[in-house]
Amino acid sequence: MDWNLLITQLMNGLQLGLLLFLLASGLTLIFGIMDFINLSHGSFYMIGAYFCGSIVAYTGSFLLGIVIGLAGVFIVGALVEWFIARKLYREDHLDHVLVTFGLILIFDTLVHLLWGASGMAIPLPDILNGQLTLGELVLPTYRLLIIFAGLLVAAILYVLVSKTRLGMLIRAGASNRGMVEALGININRLFLVVFALGAAMAGLAGMLIAPITEASIGMGNDIIIIAFVVVIVGGIGSVKGAFYAALMIGLIDTMSRSYLDLLLQLAMPSNYAETAAPALSAMLVYILMAGVLAFRPQGLFPPAGMK
């Protein structure tokens, strides 16, 4: 077995899982607390990538691009919540879907007008553009940074949700929104903070992946579908569920694309296995979601009060 290839694929799976967590954590809180379906959440992923790319091009500093880009996406998220989402909370889910789908088109058009139709490459500093060699293993430095950053954000989010007053309100809102309102909490302010934080985390995911894939129009429209799968599998409103489900789905998606054909060859001829493996690997995460919906519809790790 090629251990270097196996470790590389495991790293890719962890990277995908942690990027999905950054997207899904905000999405699950918005859905769990506000009961708001935000299809345009992936647009913050795209906006973050373009903000970061523009700042890096102007200043030459990738770190500054991340910091200023996060602030920019936070502000955009707050504005969207203030002027658009807030007016929809008491409306039907169909209204949420229609309006947020319209937001996708608006954001894509604005990016086209401001940055053009071609993608934006984001150069990395030399210190992040190399490789780390451990014996025979060769590990890309930047992918290690993405994994470390994702784990760090997960730890910070855990402390925020579990150990702070804001986190207490977030958990209470996810479990019993009506009680939070009855206790006199400024629910509009809570919603604004949660929505903007979710947007910022989605933007961070876009900033981290853009140096690998480049920033492009509509880059968040495909990954947001998988992010919704993560939310459903982990449990709506559960940050812990989003973390575990994102890692699970990231590893399943990556490893199945690399090794499912070898597994199928144990039961069928190799030409059939090579034909079936790509289609089946693309379906596995949706099969997992269907199984969760059938046998545990509240998700694998639902928030307290939903078990």
Secondary structure by P-SEA (a helix, b strand, c coil): caaaaaaaaaaaaaaaaaaaaaaaaaaaaaaacccccccaaaaaaaaaaaaaaaaaaacccaaaaaaaaaaaaaaaaaaaaaccccccccccaaaaaaaaaaaaaaaaaaaaaacccbbbbbbbcccccbbbbcccccccaaaaaaaaaaaaaaaaaaaaacccaaaaaaaaaaccaaaaaaaccaaaaaaaaaaaaaaaaaaaaaaaaccccccccccaaaaaaaaaaaaaaaccccaaaaaaaaaaaaaaaaaaaccaaaaaaacccaaaaaaaaaaaaaaaaaaaaaaaaaccccccccccccc
